[in-house]
């Protein structure tokens, strides 16, 4: 199965400038965690910019499957289906 991962500009230095990556996953690895593992194998250092030392998503990074924040689903264990879109979005702060 294949999913598309959208990479924000702040992380594109790790992906060679790619804004979108395709991840082909085995059915047993069809989770957000599995996608990050697959991308890390191709782009070393990417996971370190998304996950903390304990393996949790950094608090200033948001990960969405479609339009749903994985924090409201099953976190990194959120199941994926063929054709899903995963978006990595850094939080934006500022203003008054």
N, C-alpha and C positions, 0 to 999 in steps of 0.2 A: 504494500500500500504506500501511497505517496501523499505527503502534506507539503504545503508551501509555508515558509517562515519568512516574515517580513522583519528586516533588520533596520534599526534606526541609524541615522547618520553617525551618532557617537560610537557605534560598534563596528562600523564598516571598515575601520583600519584592520580589524582582526579577520574580516572576511574577504580581504583583497578588494574592497570597494563594492562588493555585491550588496544590493538592497533587498534582494529576494534569494532565498536558497530553497532547493527542493530536498526533502529528506525522504528516502525510501526506508520503510520500517517493516520488520517482521511483525506478524500479528501479536506476538507476546510482548513486543516492545512498543506497542502503539499507544504511548502515553506522552505527556509533555516531557517527562523525565527522559523517556526514550529518544525523543527528538533532540533534546539538549545533548545527550550522550552521542548521538549520531553526528551532530554538528561539531562537537568537540573533537571527534576523531579526525575530521577534515580541517578544522580551524582551531588549532590549539590555543587555549587562553580565553575562548569565548565564554565558557561556563563561569570562569572566575569573575567576569564582569556582570553576571546575572545572578549567581548564587553566592551566599556567604560561606564561611568556612565550615559551618554545620550542614550545608547542603540546602538551606532554605532560600527562597527568592529574596533578594535584597529588598528592603522596605521601600527604596526609591525606584524600583523597577516594577513595572506591571506587565503581566503576560496574559494575553487574551487568546481564546479559541473562538474564532468568529467574533461575536460581539460580547462574549462572556468572559469576565475576569476569572482566572483560575482560582483566585482566593475565595470566590463564591461557589466554586465547584468542588473538585477533589484535589485542589492544589496541583503539585507536580504529578500526581497519580491520575489526573484527569485523562480519561480515555479519548482517543482520537479515532476518526473515521477517515477513510480514503477521501482525499480531496479537501480536507479541512485546511483552514488558514490559521496559522499561529502568528500573532504579532507581539513583538517585544517592544515595550514603550517605556522610556525613562520618564519618571514623574517630573512635572514642571512646577517650580515654585516661584513665588514672587508676587509683586503687586501689593495692594493694601486691602 
